[in-house]
Structure formats: C-alpha cells, structure tokens
C-alpha cells in the first residue's frame, strides 16, 4: 500500500481555509501527527498502519495558524522546469519523455549563470551537449520560449483533470 501513496498529494489550507500549498500525503500526515495541522478530509479506504494503530491519510489539512502569503511559491526544480516547458526541448522544439530531458543554464554556471527560473530551460541531451558551456549567441542556439518563473496561482499549477473531487469546494473561489 505504501508504494501506491508515493505520489498522492494533500491540499494544505491555512486556518482561514485558504489554499496555500500542495504536499506529499506523508508530509501532511506528519503535520497532523505533530499537531501543527488538522485533518479536514481524508482519502477513502486509505490508511497508514502500524503494529497497533491505523491512521487515515489526509486529502486536505488545515494549519493551526493563518499564513500571510499571496501566492504559492513554486520551487525551481527539474520536474517543475520540465512542466513549465511542457517537456519540450527549448532548442530543437521537440517533445521528449522526462528521462531523455536535461536542464540547461542559458547563461552557463561557468560564466556566472544562476540556478533561477529566468536562466534554466528544458533541453534534450543532444542539444545540451551541442550548446555546452557557451552563451546562446556563441553557440547560435536560442531558447524558443523566454525562460521565466511560472505563475504562482495554485490552480494554474494543478492539472485540472487531476484535482481530487474532495478539493473542489475549497478551490471554487480560485478558478482557472
């Protein structure tokens, strides 16, 4: 059962029930277990079992405090950059499976380029090797889309078809 939950997500609300984040179900469970949050909704027929106890897995949790935060901050990670660039190499403009993609620093790290949303793009392995540690004008390779930080709006980050139905009442004020 544990392997089935690996990618299961939990909607995190602040104390005013405003959506603020999406976490792994085990992180959410830990927050509830340590009394930093409360369960609002659980997944049906999904439990974490120990030798003597059985715990429901949270689908939605609410924090015990209000969080002053305007938007969800999306980390500049490999998976998120692939998502932003739609799994498309930004140099040859071809779609690839995730295992055939790499990240490319538009301004290479060797030339002072930072690891930020504005400097990292999705690249296939071939294009990344061709570009190497050159600047775009040196390699005559330019990203097809200008790299930038994606919108922090929670629902724009979610894939509409993958929103659990239990989350919908808490997201109605935040339309796509």
N, C-alpha and C positions, 0 to 999 in steps of 0.2 A: 504494500500500500504506500510506503514512503516514496518510492520512485515515481508514483503517479502524481504526487503532490509537489514535486520539484519545481514545476513551472506554474503552480497555482498561485494566484495573486489575491491580495486583500486590499480593499479600498480603505484608506485611512482618513478619518474626519477629525476636525478639531472639536472642541467642546460645544461649539455652536452648530455642529453637524455640517460644516462646510468642508467639501472635499479638498484635501491638501496633498495627498500622495498615494501612490500605489506601491505596495511592498510584497515581498515574498510571504506566503502564508505562515512560514515558520518564524520570520521576524515579527509578524503580527501576533502570533501565539505567545512569543516571548514577552512582548509588551503587555499583553493581558496577564500573563502568569506573574510578571513582576509588578503588577498593579499600576502601570503607567497608562493603561487604556482599558476600555470596557468593550465587551462584545456587543455589537448591535444586531448582526445577522450571522448565521453560520452556514456552512455548506451542508447540504442534506447527506446523511449517511457517510460522513467522512469524519473519522476520529483519529486522534493520536493516542495510542495505548501504551501504558507502562505495565509492569507486572501486576500492579494493584489498582490502577486508575485508568479512566477513559475520559479524554478531553475532546470537546467539539472543536472543529477547525473553523476559525473566523473568516467569514466572507467580507464583513465590514466591521471596523472597530472605530471607536471614538476616543480621542485623547481626553485626559482629565483636565486639560488646560486649553485655553484659547491660543491659537498661533497667529501672530501678526505676519501674514505673508500674502502677497498679492497673487503670485503665480507659482506653479510647480517648477522647480529648478531641475532641468534635465542634464544629467552628467554627460560630459563629452567622453563617451566610451566607444569602443569598437562597434559594439552592437547598435548603439544609438546613431553613430555616424552612418553605418550601413542602412539603417532605417530611414534616416534623413535623405540620403542619396538614392533611396529606392533600389538598393542592391545593384546599382548601375555604376560601372567604371566611369569616372568623370573625365577620362581622357579619350577612350575609344567609344564611349556611349553604349556599351553592350551590357546586357543584364547577365549576372553570374550568380551561382549558388554561393551561400555565405562562406563555405570552405575554400573557395577559389578567389576570395577577395582579400585585399590588404588595405591598410591605411597609408596615405601618402601625405607628408607635410608639404604643402605648396611651396612655402619657403622652408627649405630643409633645416633640420635641427643643427646641422653642422655650420649653418650660416645664420644661426640665431633665431630660427623659426620656433614659435611656442607651440605647445600642445593645447590649442584652443579651437573652438568651433570655426573660427574665421580662418584657420590655417590648415585644417585637416579635411581631406576628401577621400572618398572610396576609390580604390584603384584595383584593377586586375593585376595579377602578378607580373605579367609581361610588360604592361605599361609602367608599373612601378620600377621594374629593373631598367627599362629604357630611360626613364627620367633620372634615375639615380639620385645623386645629391646636387642636382642642378636646379637653378631657378627656372620658372616656366619659360622665360624668353631665351635662356641659354639652351634649353632642350627643345625649344619650339613646340612645347606641349602645354596647353592651357585647359583648365577645367571647363567643362561645358556649362556648369552652373556655378555661380559665385558662392563659395562656402560661407555660411552664416549660421548663427545659433537659431535653432528652430523655436517656434512659438512655445511659450511655457504654458499655454492653456491646456488644462488637464485633458479635455475631451479630444483635442486635436492630436494628442499623443496616443490616445487609445484607438485601436482599430474598432470601428463601430460594431462590426459583427461579433467581436469578442468581448463585449461588455456583458457581464453576468446580469441576468434579469433582476436579481436582488439589489443591484446597484442603482438601477434606473430611477427609483423615487428620490434618491439623494443627488441625482445628476440632472434633474429636469430643468433646473434654473441655469444650467450650463450647457447650452445646445451647441451642436457642431456648426 
